[in-house]
Amino acid sequence: MVGRNKQATFSFIKDRVWQKINSWSSKCLPKAGREVMIKYVLQAIPSYVMSIFLLLSSLIDAIEKMLNSFWWGNGGSNNRGIHWLSWEKLTMHKKYGGVSFKDLTAFNLAMLGKQGWKFQTHPDSLEILRTPLFHQVEEDDMVTGTIFGDSKFRRNYEDTIHVLFDCPRARNVWHHSLLWSKVYLVMWNNNTVADIIFALLGELTQDQSQMFATLLWSIWKSRNLRIWQNTTETTQEIVERARFLLYNWQLANKEKQQGVAAGASVAQPISV
C-alpha cells in the first residue's frame, strides 16, 4: 500500500541505484562500460515499479542526476567530473548527438500506457484488480462457517475481524505473544479491521508493531491453509512462523544497513 509520503515509499529505488553506482564508481570503467552499466543495469532497476506507479518527478530527477554524475565522473564517488552535456541531450538518439539513454519520465508514462492499453483491449486479463478487496473478503464464501472451530460463532459468515482477532485460535495467538490486552481494548472500540490495525500501530512500540504485523500475516496464512489444504495448525506453529519471518526480515535489514555504512565509510576521503 502506498501512503501519503510517496517520496519515502519509493526511496528504495534511489538507494538501490546509489548502491550500484558506489560499487562500480571506484573501478576504472571506460565510456562503453559506463554506457552498458547505465542502460542495462541502473535504468532497469525502477522498470517494474514504473509499470505500476507514476513516480514523483523529484525522485526521477534525483535518479537522473546520479546517472549523469556517474557518466561524467572520472572514477571515484566524489569525483563528478565536468558535465559537458545535459541529461536531456544524453537521452537523445545517437544519430542526433545523444547516447540513447532512457528518459525515465517518458519511460514511466509509456509503461503505464501499456498497462492501460492492456485493460482496454483485454478487460478480463486482470480481473482481480477490478474486484474491490473489501467486498471480496466480506462476500468470500470460503469464510462462511467456523473456520477455526469456534462453536460459539453463530453468524452466517465469518468476517475478517473474527478471523484475525476474535476467534479462539486468534485469541490464543495474541495471548501467546503477550499482545492480547492491547488487542482486546482496541478491538471493542473500533468497527473495522483497518481501524483496529491502525489504532494498534499507533499504540505499540516499534518491536511490538513488527511482531503484530507478522502475526497478522501468519494468522491469515493459517486460515488459508485450513481452507485450501485442510491443514489445521496449532497456536505454537502460527506464532513460531511469525517469529521466524520477523527474525529473517530483521537480519536482512541489519545486513543491508551494514553494507550501506561500509560503502559510505569507503567513499569518504582519508584525511592526512
Backbone as JSON, one array per atom type, in Angstrom:
{
  "sequence": "MVGRNKQATFSFIKDRVWQKINSWSSKCLPKAGREVMIKYVLQAIPSYVMSIFLLLSSLIDAIEKMLNSFWWGNGGSNNRGIHWLSWEKLTMHKKYGGVSFKDLTAFNLAMLGKQGWKFQTHPDSLEILRTPLFHQVEEDDMVTGTIFGDSKFRRNYEDTIHVLFDCPRARNVWHHSLLWSKVYLVMWNNNTVADIIFALLGELTQDQSQMFATLLWSIWKSRNLRIWQNTTETTQEIVERARFLLYNWQLANKEKQQGVAAGASVAQPISV",
  "N": [[0.85, -1.19, 0.0], [0.6, 2.2, -0.88], [1.5, 5.01, 0.84], [0.82, 8.4, 2.03], [3.23, 9.76, 1.9], [4.92, 9.57, -0.71], [7.48, 9.93, -1.56], [9.1, 8.83, 0.44], [8.17, 6.22, 0.31], [9.03, 5.23, -2.18], [11.72, 5.59, -2.04], [13.54, 3.56, -1.87], [14.23, 2.82, -4.41], [15.96, 4.81, -5.37], [17.98, 4.41, -3.5], [18.9, 1.86, -4.18], [19.92, 2.32, -6.75], [21.96, 4.09, -6.08], [23.61, 2.47, -4.51], [24.47, 0.6, -6.42], [25.91, 2.29, -8.12], [27.93, 3.17, -6.38], [29.26, 0.79, -5.95], [30.54, 0.41, -8.31], [31.75, 2.8, -9.06], [34.34, 3.28, -8.19], [35.86, 1.72, -9.81], [37.73, 1.65, -12.79], [36.0, 2.18, -15.24], [35.59, 2.16, -18.75], [34.13, 4.51, -21.15], [32.37, 3.05, -22.77], [31.79, 0.89, -21.11], [30.48, 2.2, -19.0], [28.28, 3.14, -20.34], [26.9, 0.75, -20.96], [26.47, -0.11, -18.35], [24.71, 1.9, -17.35], [22.51, 1.74, -19.12], [21.6, -0.95, -19.07], [21.66, -1.87, -16.48], [21.44, 0.11, -14.31], [19.28, 1.78, -15.2], [17.39, -0.15, -15.44], [16.55, -0.84, -12.95], [14.27, 0.62, -11.79], [12.2, -0.31, -13.42], [10.09, -2.22, -13.04], [8.52, -1.07, -10.97], [7.8, 1.28, -12.23], [6.03, 0.35, -14.11], [3.72, 0.13, -12.77], [3.24, 2.29, -11.01], [3.07, 5.89, -11.08], [5.86, 7.66, -10.81], [7.24, 10.19, -8.64], [8.23, 13.36, -9.91], [10.39, 14.6, -8.69], [11.8, 12.46, -7.58], [12.55, 11.05, -9.88], [14.17, 12.99, -11.07], [16.25, 13.09, -9.19], [17.37, 10.53, -9.48], [18.21, 10.64, -12.15], [20.13, 12.64, -11.98], [22.08, 11.34, -10.47], [22.8, 9.34, -12.3], [23.81, 10.91, -14.35], [26.04, 12.08, -13.11], [27.54, 9.78, -12.67], [28.08, 9.07, -15.31], [29.72, 11.17, -16.28], [31.73, 11.18, -14.42], [35.09, 10.61, -13.13], [35.92, 8.23, -12.03], [35.55, 7.33, -8.91], [33.57, 8.09, -6.19], [33.25, 10.68, -5.33], [34.14, 12.27, -7.32], [32.8, 14.04, -9.65], [33.26, 14.99, -12.15], [33.25, 16.98, -15.23], [30.28, 18.1, -16.59], [29.62, 17.86, -19.72], [27.44, 17.78, -21.4], [23.91, 18.18, -21.04], [21.52, 16.11, -19.24], [19.21, 15.82, -20.73], [20.11, 16.08, -23.34], [21.69, 13.8, -23.5], [19.81, 11.79, -23.51], [18.84, 11.77, -26.04], [18.63, 10.27, -29.35], [21.41, 8.5, -30.79], [22.11, 9.28, -33.37], [21.36, 11.86, -33.37], [23.12, 13.13, -31.8], [23.08, 12.34, -29.13], [23.21, 9.82, -26.47], [21.41, 7.86, -26.33], [20.25, 7.2, -23.88], [17.63, 6.31, -21.53], [14.79, 8.39, -21.21], [13.5, 8.79, -18.23], [11.07, 9.76, -17.27], [9.39, 9.79, -19.57], [9.56, 7.09, -20.13], [8.32, 5.98, -17.88], [5.66, 6.89, -18.25], [5.12, 5.6, -20.64], [5.17, 2.9, -19.88], [3.01, 2.8, -18.11], [1.01, 3.51, -19.89], [1.05, 1.28, -21.51], [0.0, -0.65, -19.76], [-2.55, 0.45, -19.45], [-3.52, 0.21, -22.06], [-3.62, -2.54, -22.21], [-5.67, -3.08, -20.41], [-7.76, -1.95, -21.85], [-7.9, -3.43, -24.23], [-7.91, -6.08, -23.4], [-9.99, -6.69, -21.27], [-10.56, -8.65, -19.37], [-8.21, -9.72, -18.53], [-6.89, -8.93, -16.23], [-8.6, -9.46, -14.02], [-8.77, -9.57, -11.24], [-7.91, -7.13, -10.27], [-10.04, -5.5, -10.67], [-11.84, -6.08, -8.78], [-13.21, -5.03, -5.8], [-11.35, -5.14, -2.84], [-12.36, -5.13, -0.2], [-15.09, -5.89, -0.41], [-14.65, -8.29, -1.63], [-13.48, -9.82, 0.37], [-15.47, -9.73, 2.36], [-17.61, -11.01, 1.08], [-16.67, -13.45, 0.51], [-17.24, -16.77, 0.09], [-15.75, -18.72, 1.21], [-15.09, -18.01, 3.78], [-17.28, -18.56, 5.17], [-18.93, -20.0, 7.91], [-17.33, -21.94, 10.51], [-14.28, -21.52, 10.64], [-11.96, -21.72, 12.25], [-12.9, -23.43, 14.12], [-14.73, -22.37, 16.0], [-17.15, -22.87, 18.12], [-18.96, -21.19, 19.3], [-19.54, -19.3, 17.5], [-22.0, -17.75, 15.76], [-22.91, -16.3, 13.58], [-23.94, -15.89, 10.09], [-21.79, -15.72, 8.43], [-18.21, -15.57, 8.53], [-16.42, -12.88, 9.49], [-13.59, -10.7, 8.77], [-12.61, -9.5, 11.08], [-13.28, -11.34, 13.06], [-11.78, -13.57, 12.17], [-9.1, -12.66, 12.38], [-8.83, -11.62, 14.97], [-10.79, -12.36, 16.93], [-11.63, -15.04, 17.1], [-11.22, -18.23, 18.82], [-8.68, -19.44, 18.2], [-7.2, -17.29, 17.14], [-7.27, -15.58, 19.36], [-5.77, -17.07, 21.17], [-3.29, -16.92, 19.93], [-2.71, -14.17, 20.18], [-2.67, -13.98, 22.97], [-0.47, -15.63, 23.48], [1.59, -14.15, 22.4], [1.68, -12.03, 24.08], [0.18, -9.76, 23.52], [-2.5, -9.55, 23.79], [-3.98, -7.99, 25.65], [-3.82, -5.34, 24.72], [-4.84, -5.68, 22.15], [-7.45, -6.51, 22.73], [-8.68, -4.27, 23.97], [-8.57, -2.33, 21.94], [-9.97, -3.6, 19.91], [-12.67, -3.66, 20.7], [-13.34, -1.06, 20.61], [-13.4, -0.21, 18.03], [-14.7, -0.56, 14.68], [-13.97, -1.65, 12.25], [-11.57, -3.68, 10.45], [-9.39, -2.26, 9.43], [-9.43, 0.07, 11.03], [-8.88, -1.05, 13.53], [-6.29, -2.13, 13.13], [-4.71, 0.16, 12.48], [-5.13, 1.68, 14.77], [-3.9, 0.08, 16.72], [-1.26, 0.05, 15.76], [-0.63, 2.64, 16.32], [-0.35, 2.61, 19.06], [1.43, 0.61, 19.83], [4.88, -0.3, 20.49], [7.87, -0.02, 18.45], [9.09, -2.57, 18.13], [6.98, -4.2, 19.0], [5.07, -3.55, 17.07], [6.22, -4.61, 14.75], [6.16, -7.34, 15.37], [3.43, -7.64, 15.62], [2.52, -7.17, 12.98], [3.65, -9.35, 11.56], [2.41, -11.46, 12.87], [-0.29, -11.06, 12.17], [-0.11, -11.67, 9.44], [0.66, -14.36, 9.62], [-1.53, -15.55, 10.93], [-3.52, -15.19, 8.99], [-2.43, -16.71, 6.93], [-2.58, -19.21, 8.11], [-5.33, -19.49, 8.16], [-5.83, -19.67, 5.39], [-4.48, -22.05, 4.8], [-6.05, -23.82, 6.2], [-8.43, -23.69, 4.74], [-7.8, -24.22, 1.98], [-6.01, -26.37, 1.93], [-6.81, -28.04, 3.89], [-5.46, -28.13, 6.31], [-4.76, -28.01, 9.67], [-3.38, -25.86, 11.98], [-1.43, -25.49, 14.98], [-1.51, -23.19, 17.78], [1.11, -22.61, 18.57], [2.58, -23.18, 16.24], [1.67, -21.18, 14.51], [2.58, -18.85, 15.8], [5.35, -19.31, 15.91], [6.03, -19.34, 13.2], [5.58, -16.67, 12.54], [7.5, -15.43, 14.17], [9.84, -16.47, 13.05], [9.75, -15.4, 10.48], [9.91, -12.65, 11.13], [12.43, -12.56, 12.35], [14.17, -13.21, 10.19], [13.6, -11.07, 8.5], [14.5, -8.87, 10.04], [17.2, -9.57, 10.21], [17.99, -9.41, 7.51], [17.61, -6.66, 7.03], [19.46, -5.62, 8.83], [21.89, -6.52, 7.73], [21.77, -5.15, 5.32], [21.92, -2.46, 6.19], [24.45, -2.48, 7.35], [25.97, -2.93, 5.08], [25.48, -0.58, 3.61], [26.57, 1.31, 5.38], [29.23, 0.5, 5.39], [29.9, 0.99, 2.73], [29.61, 3.76, 2.66], [31.64, 4.58, 4.41], [33.89, 3.79, 2.99], [33.71, 5.45, 0.82], [34.31, 7.97, 1.83], [36.79, 10.52, 1.87], [40.21, 10.06, 2.89], [41.65, 11.66, 5.53], [44.77, 13.32, 5.91]],
  "CA": [[0.0, 0.0, 0.0], [1.36, 3.43, -0.99], [0.98, 6.01, 1.76], [0.83, 9.78, 1.57], [4.61, 10.18, 1.62], [5.39, 8.73, -1.81], [8.94, 10.07, -1.65], [9.68, 7.84, 1.34], [7.77, 4.88, -0.13], [9.82, 4.79, -3.32], [13.13, 5.97, -1.87], [14.39, 2.38, -2.01], [14.73, 2.78, -5.79], [17.14, 5.68, -5.41], [19.03, 3.77, -2.69], [19.48, 0.75, -4.96], [20.73, 2.9, -7.82], [23.16, 4.66, -5.45], [24.47, 1.35, -4.11], [25.1, 0.06, -7.63], [26.9, 3.27, -8.59], [29.07, 3.14, -5.45], [30.0, -0.46, -6.1], [31.27, 0.43, -9.57], [32.36, 4.09, -9.37], [35.77, 3.27, -7.91], [36.52, 0.94, -10.86], [38.0, 2.49, -13.96], [35.22, 1.73, -16.39], [35.63, 3.06, -19.92], [32.83, 5.07, -21.5], [31.5, 1.98, -23.27], [31.34, 0.13, -19.95], [29.51, 3.02, -18.27], [27.04, 3.17, -21.13], [26.22, -0.53, -20.73], [26.05, -0.11, -16.95], [23.55, 2.76, -17.18], [21.38, 1.3, -19.93], [21.1, -2.3, -18.82], [21.65, -2.19, -15.05], [20.9, 1.18, -13.47], [17.96, 2.21, -15.65], [16.46, -1.28, -15.36], [16.12, -1.03, -11.56], [12.9, 1.05, -11.5], [11.28, -0.69, -14.5], [8.88, -2.89, -12.55], [7.7, -0.1, -10.24], [7.27, 2.24, -13.2], [4.93, -0.26, -14.85], [2.53, 0.12, -11.9], [3.04, 3.59, -10.36], [3.65, 7.1, -11.65], [6.81, 8.14, -9.82], [7.35, 11.64, -8.47], [9.25, 13.98, -10.76], [11.58, 14.88, -7.88], [12.54, 11.21, -7.45], [13.17, 10.77, -11.19], [15.26, 13.97, -11.24], [17.37, 12.68, -8.34], [17.99, 9.36, -10.11], [18.9, 11.06, -13.38], [21.34, 13.38, -11.57], [23.09, 10.34, -10.1], [23.27, 8.7, -13.54], [24.62, 11.89, -15.07], [27.32, 12.18, -12.41], [28.27, 8.54, -12.93], [28.53, 9.08, -16.7], [30.79, 12.13, -16.5], [32.75, 11.06, -13.39], [36.41, 10.08, -13.53], [36.25, 7.07, -11.19], [35.53, 7.81, -7.54], [32.2, 8.54, -5.94], [33.21, 12.11, -5.06], [34.65, 12.98, -8.49], [31.67, 14.08, -10.56], [33.7, 15.37, -13.48], [32.6, 18.11, -15.88], [29.13, 17.67, -17.37], [29.72, 18.58, -20.99], [26.1, 17.81, -21.97], [22.83, 17.96, -20.07], [20.92, 14.78, -19.33], [18.23, 15.84, -21.82], [20.85, 15.82, -24.58], [22.17, 12.42, -23.48], [18.71, 10.87, -23.78], [18.51, 11.8, -27.47], [19.19, 9.18, -30.15], [22.83, 8.72, -31.12], [22.28, 9.98, -34.64], [21.08, 13.28, -33.13], [24.14, 13.66, -30.91], [22.93, 11.84, -27.77], [23.76, 8.49, -26.17], [20.25, 6.97, -26.32], [19.78, 6.81, -22.55], [16.18, 6.45, -21.37], [14.14, 9.49, -20.49], [12.74, 8.0, -17.27], [9.69, 10.26, -17.19], [8.68, 9.27, -20.73], [9.5, 5.64, -19.98], [7.29, 5.72, -16.87], [4.36, 7.1, -18.89], [4.94, 4.56, -21.65], [4.86, 1.65, -19.19], [1.63, 2.91, -17.62], [0.15, 3.47, -21.06], [0.97, -0.12, -21.93], [-0.96, -1.3, -18.87], [-3.88, 0.95, -19.79], [-3.93, -0.4, -23.32], [-3.97, -3.93, -21.93], [-7.02, -3.06, -19.82], [-8.73, -1.6, -22.88], [-8.02, -4.48, -25.24], [-8.17, -7.37, -22.74], [-10.57, -6.28, -19.97], [-10.65, -9.76, -18.42], [-6.88, -10.27, -18.26], [-6.51, -8.62, -14.85], [-9.9, -9.39, -13.37], [-8.68, -9.41, -9.79], [-7.72, -5.72, -9.95], [-11.32, -4.8, -10.79], [-12.69, -6.53, -7.69], [-12.89, -4.34, -4.54], [-10.85, -6.1, -1.88], [-13.2, -5.22, 0.98], [-16.26, -6.7, -0.72], [-14.19, -9.64, -1.94], [-13.29, -10.52, 1.64], [-16.74, -9.86, 3.07], [-18.52, -11.89, 0.38], [-15.97, -14.69, 0.21], [-17.96, -17.91, 0.65], [-14.84, -19.6, 1.92], [-15.01, -17.67, 5.19], [-18.54, -18.92, 5.8], [-18.85, -21.1, 8.86], [-16.43, -21.86, 11.67], [-13.0, -21.95, 10.08], [-11.03, -22.09, 13.31], [-13.56, -24.29, 15.09], [-15.37, -21.6, 17.06], [-18.51, -23.37, 18.26], [-19.82, -20.12, 19.78], [-19.72, -18.35, 16.41], [-23.36, -18.03, 15.29], [-23.32, -15.51, 12.44], [-23.99, -16.67, 8.87], [-20.49, -15.66, 7.77], [-17.12, -15.21, 9.44], [-15.77, -11.71, 8.94], [-12.15, -10.63, 8.97], [-12.33, -9.19, 12.49], [-13.33, -12.6, 13.8], [-10.67, -14.42, 11.76], [-7.8, -12.15, 12.8], [-8.72, -11.18, 16.35], [-11.81, -12.74, 17.91], [-11.9, -16.47, 17.23], [-10.36, -18.81, 19.87], [-7.31, -19.64, 17.75], [-6.55, -15.98, 17.06], [-7.07, -15.09, 20.73], [-4.64, -17.8, 21.75], [-2.07, -16.38, 19.34], [-2.42, -12.87, 20.79], [-2.26, -14.26, 24.35], [0.87, -16.22, 23.45], [2.54, -13.09, 22.05], [1.55, -11.01, 25.12], [-0.42, -8.56, 22.95], [-3.96, -9.64, 23.85], [-4.6, -6.9, 26.42], [-3.94, -4.19, 23.84], [-5.75, -6.05, 21.06], [-8.83, -6.58, 23.25], [-9.21, -2.92, 24.2], [-8.75, -1.63, 20.66], [-10.95, -4.32, 19.1], [-14.02, -3.33, 21.1], [-13.56, 0.37, 20.41], [-13.36, 0.07, 16.6], [-15.67, -1.38, 13.97], [-13.42, -2.25, 11.04], [-10.23, -4.23, 10.58], [-8.42, -1.18, 9.19], [-9.38, 0.92, 12.22], [-8.21, -1.8, 14.59], [-4.87, -2.24, 12.82], [-4.04, 1.46, 12.59], [-5.16, 2.09, 16.18], [-2.87, -0.69, 17.42], [0.06, 0.53, 15.33], [-0.39, 3.91, 16.99], [-0.1, 2.39, 20.48], [2.5, -0.35, 20.06], [6.25, 0.11, 20.24], [8.35, -0.46, 17.13], [9.26, -4.03, 18.17], [5.65, -4.8, 19.07], [4.42, -3.35, 15.77], [6.78, -5.58, 13.81], [5.62, -8.64, 15.73], [1.99, -7.59, 15.33], [2.31, -7.3, 11.53], [3.95, -10.72, 11.14], [1.37, -12.34, 13.42], [-1.46, -10.92, 11.31], [0.14, -12.45, 8.23], [0.7, -15.78, 9.96], [-2.91, -15.98, 11.19], [-4.22, -15.27, 7.71], [-1.88, -17.87, 6.22], [-3.16, -20.39, 8.74], [-6.71, -19.56, 7.67], [-5.81, -20.17, 4.02], [-4.09, -23.47, 4.84], [-7.22, -24.58, 6.67], [-9.44, -23.72, 3.7], [-7.38, -24.77, 0.69], [-5.27, -27.63, 2.07], [-7.4, -28.78, 5.01], [-4.39, -28.29, 7.29], [-5.02, -27.27, 10.89], [-2.15, -25.57, 12.69], [-1.54, -25.15, 16.4], [-1.14, -21.81, 18.12], [2.56, -22.53, 18.59], [3.06, -23.14, 14.86], [1.36, -19.86, 13.95], [3.46, -17.87, 16.42], [6.74, -19.57, 15.53], [6.22, -18.91, 11.81], [5.68, -15.21, 12.56], [8.8, -15.08, 14.75], [10.88, -16.83, 12.09], [9.68, -14.38, 9.43], [10.41, -11.38, 11.67], [13.88, -12.7, 12.55], [14.84, -13.13, 8.89], [13.44, -9.7, 8.0], [15.41, -8.02, 10.8], [18.57, -9.92, 9.82], [18.24, -8.86, 6.18], [17.74, -5.21, 7.16], [20.72, -5.33, 9.52], [22.97, -6.72, 6.77], [21.69, -4.07, 4.35], [22.42, -1.24, 6.82], [25.89, -2.62, 7.5], [26.56, -2.76, 3.76], [25.42, 0.84, 3.26], [27.52, 2.01, 6.24], [30.57, 0.16, 4.92], [30.11, 1.71, 1.48], [29.77, 5.19, 2.96], [32.96, 4.8, 5.01], [34.9, 3.65, 1.94], [33.61, 6.59, -0.09], [34.81, 9.18, 2.45], [38.24, 10.71, 1.67], [41.05, 9.86, 4.08], [42.4, 12.89, 5.87], [46.17, 13.05, 6.26]],
  "C": [[0.89, 1.24, 0.0], [0.73, 4.48, -0.09], [1.03, 7.4, 1.16], [2.23, 10.25, 1.18], [5.2, 9.26, 0.55], [6.9, 8.8, -1.95], [9.61, 9.03, -0.77], [9.37, 6.42, 0.87], [8.68, 4.36, -1.22], [11.3, 5.17, -3.21], [14.07, 4.78, -2.03], [14.96, 2.28, -3.43], [16.01, 3.6, -5.9], [18.29, 5.06, -4.63], [19.7, 2.64, -3.47], [20.35, 1.25, -6.09], [22.05, 3.42, -7.24], [24.13, 3.56, -5.03], [25.2, 0.76, -5.31], [26.19, 1.0, -8.14], [28.13, 3.24, -7.69], [29.91, 1.89, -5.62], [30.86, -0.47, -7.36], [32.05, 1.72, -9.81], [33.86, 4.1, -9.13], [36.55, 2.47, -8.96], [36.65, 1.8, -12.11], [37.28, 1.93, -15.18], [35.41, 2.68, -17.55], [34.23, 3.57, -20.22], [31.87, 4.0, -22.0], [30.95, 1.15, -22.12], [30.3, 0.89, -19.14], [28.18, 3.09, -19.02], [26.24, 1.9, -20.92], [25.66, -0.59, -19.31], [24.77, 0.71, -16.75], [22.33, 2.18, -17.89], [20.77, 0.0, -19.43], [21.1, -2.71, -17.35], [20.91, -1.11, -14.26], [19.49, 1.58, -13.9], [16.94, 1.08, -15.66], [15.9, -1.46, -13.95], [14.69, -0.57, -11.32], [11.85, 0.57, -12.49], [9.98, -1.29, -13.98], [7.95, -1.9, -11.84], [7.06, 0.89, -11.2], [6.12, 1.66, -14.02], [3.63, -0.25, -14.05], [2.21, 1.51, -11.37], [3.66, 4.71, -11.2], [4.56, 7.72, -10.59], [6.85, 9.67, -9.78], [8.47, 12.19, -9.36], [10.53, 14.28, -9.99], [12.44, 13.63, -7.71], [13.24, 10.87, -8.76], [14.33, 11.72, -11.43], [16.48, 13.56, -10.42], [18.11, 11.5, -8.94], [18.79, 9.77, -11.34], [20.16, 11.87, -13.06], [22.46, 12.41, -11.17], [23.66, 9.66, -11.34], [24.17, 9.64, -14.32], [26.0, 12.04, -14.44], [28.17, 10.94, -12.65], [28.84, 8.54, -14.36], [29.74, 9.99, -16.91], [31.91, 12.02, -15.46], [34.02, 10.42, -13.9], [36.87, 8.95, -12.63], [36.35, 7.44, -9.75], [34.2, 8.46, -7.28], [32.1, 10.03, -5.69], [33.7, 12.94, -6.25], [33.58, 12.96, -9.57], [32.09, 14.43, -11.97], [32.95, 16.59, -14.01], [31.47, 17.57, -16.76], [29.09, 18.46, -18.68], [28.37, 18.67, -21.7], [25.07, 17.58, -20.87], [22.25, 16.56, -20.26], [19.89, 14.72, -20.46], [18.91, 15.57, -23.16], [21.29, 14.36, -24.65], [21.06, 11.42, -23.79], [18.27, 10.89, -25.24], [19.17, 10.63, -28.19], [20.62, 9.53, -30.58], [23.0, 9.49, -32.42], [21.96, 11.47, -34.53], [22.05, 13.88, -32.11], [24.03, 13.23, -29.47], [23.58, 10.49, -27.58], [22.65, 7.45, -26.11], [19.94, 6.42, -24.93], [18.27, 7.02, -22.47], [15.83, 7.77, -20.72], [13.17, 8.82, -19.52], [11.29, 8.47, -17.13], [8.85, 9.72, -18.34], [8.52, 7.76, -20.64], [8.42, 5.23, -18.98], [5.89, 5.83, -17.48], [4.08, 6.02, -19.93], [4.55, 3.23, -21.01], [3.42, 1.66, -18.67], [0.63, 2.88, -18.78], [-0.01, 2.06, -21.59], [-0.02, -0.9, -21.08], [-2.38, -0.85, -19.19], [-4.41, 0.35, -21.07], [-4.33, -1.86, -23.11], [-5.35, -4.03, -21.3], [-8.08, -2.82, -20.89], [-8.97, -2.76, -23.84], [-8.33, -5.85, -24.66], [-8.74, -7.1, -21.35], [-10.64, -7.4, -18.94], [-9.29, -10.31, -18.01], [-6.42, -10.04, -16.83], [-7.78, -8.44, -14.02], [-9.81, -9.08, -11.89], [-8.53, -7.94, -9.4], [-9.01, -4.94, -10.03], [-12.26, -5.18, -9.66], [-12.31, -5.79, -6.42], [-12.49, -5.34, -3.47], [-11.78, -6.27, -0.69], [-14.4, -6.12, 0.71], [-15.85, -8.14, -1.04], [-14.02, -10.44, -0.66], [-14.63, -10.77, 2.33], [-17.66, -10.89, 2.42], [-17.87, -13.23, 0.01], [-16.7, -15.85, 0.88], [-17.05, -18.81, 1.47], [-14.66, -19.21, 3.38], [-16.32, -17.98, 5.9], [-18.34, -20.09, 6.75], [-17.83, -20.87, 9.94], [-15.07, -22.39, 11.27], [-12.05, -22.44, 11.16], [-11.74, -22.87, 14.43], [-14.2, -23.55, 16.24], [-16.83, -22.03, 17.16], [-19.48, -22.3, 18.74], [-20.14, -19.1, 18.67], [-21.03, -18.65, 15.71], [-23.77, -17.22, 14.07], [-23.26, -16.36, 11.17], [-22.71, -16.56, 8.04], [-19.45, -15.22, 8.8], [-16.37, -14.03, 8.84], [-14.3, -11.68, 9.33], [-11.77, -10.26, 10.4], [-12.31, -10.47, 13.31], [-12.14, -13.49, 13.47], [-9.36, -13.97, 12.4], [-7.68, -11.88, 14.29], [-9.61, -11.94, 17.34], [-12.08, -14.23, 18.03], [-10.91, -17.07, 18.25], [-8.91, -18.98, 19.44], [-6.56, -18.32, 17.68], [-6.3, -15.42, 18.46], [-5.88, -15.77, 21.39], [-3.31, -17.27, 21.22], [-1.71, -15.05, 20.0], [-2.05, -13.02, 22.26], [-0.81, -14.73, 24.38], [1.93, -15.16, 23.18], [2.5, -11.92, 23.03], [0.98, -9.69, 24.59], [-1.94, -8.53, 23.14], [-4.6, -8.48, 24.6], [-4.8, -5.66, 25.55], [-4.92, -4.47, 22.71], [-7.19, -6.0, 21.53], [-9.45, -5.19, 23.4], [-9.49, -2.2, 22.88], [-9.85, -2.28, 19.84], [-12.37, -3.9, 19.43], [-14.33, -1.84, 20.97], [-13.54, 0.78, 18.93], [-14.21, -0.95, 15.86], [-15.12, -2.06, 12.72], [-12.01, -2.76, 11.3], [-9.18, -3.13, 10.41], [-8.3, -0.28, 10.41], [-8.64, 0.24, 13.36], [-6.7, -1.82, 14.36], [-4.15, -0.91, 13.02], [-4.06, 1.99, 14.03], [-4.09, 1.37, 16.98], [-1.47, -0.22, 17.04], [0.41, 1.87, 15.97], [-0.04, 3.76, 18.46], [1.11, 1.51, 20.76], [3.87, 0.28, 19.84], [6.69, -0.42, 18.88], [8.51, -1.98, 17.09], [7.91, -4.73, 18.21], [4.91, -4.68, 17.74], [4.93, -4.34, 14.74], [6.23, -6.97, 14.09], [4.14, -8.72, 15.4], [1.73, -7.82, 13.84], [2.58, -8.73, 11.07], [2.94, -11.71, 11.69], [0.09, -12.26, 12.6], [-1.29, -11.78, 10.05], [0.08, -13.94, 8.52], [-0.69, -16.34, 10.25], [-3.67, -16.14, 9.89], [-3.72, -16.44, 6.87], [-2.44, -19.16, 6.79], [-4.6, -20.6, 8.3], [-6.76, -20.13, 6.27], [-5.41, -21.64, 3.95], [-5.27, -24.35, 5.26], [-8.26, -24.74, 5.56], [-8.99, -24.54, 2.49], [-6.65, -26.1, 0.81], [-5.76, -28.5, 3.22], [-6.35, -29.11, 6.07], [-4.68, -27.41, 8.49], [-3.73, -27.1, 11.68], [-2.43, -25.27, 14.15], [-1.17, -23.69, 16.61], [0.37, -21.63, 18.07], [3.14, -22.43, 17.17], [2.83, -21.77, 14.22], [2.33, -18.82, 14.49], [4.91, -18.06, 15.97], [7.01, -19.16, 14.09], [6.38, -17.39, 11.75], [7.04, -14.78, 13.12], [9.94, -15.36, 13.78], [10.92, -15.82, 10.96], [10.27, -13.06, 9.92], [11.92, -11.43, 11.87], [14.64, -12.54, 11.23], [14.74, -11.73, 8.29], [14.4, -8.75, 8.72], [16.86, -8.3, 10.42], [18.92, -9.34, 8.46], [18.43, -7.35, 6.23], [19.04, -4.82, 7.85], [21.9, -5.46, 8.56], [22.97, -5.6, 5.73], [22.26, -2.78, 4.92], [23.93, -1.3, 7.0], [26.6, -2.42, 6.16], [26.58, -1.31, 3.34], [26.44, 1.63, 4.07], [28.96, 1.75, 5.78], [30.89, 0.91, 3.63], [30.34, 3.19, 1.7], [31.15, 5.48, 3.54], [34.07, 4.68, 3.98], [34.92, 4.88, 1.04], [34.19, 7.86, 0.49], [36.31, 9.32, 2.23], [39.01, 10.57, 2.97], [41.83, 11.13, 4.34], [43.79, 12.53, 6.35], [46.63, 14.07, 7.29]]
}
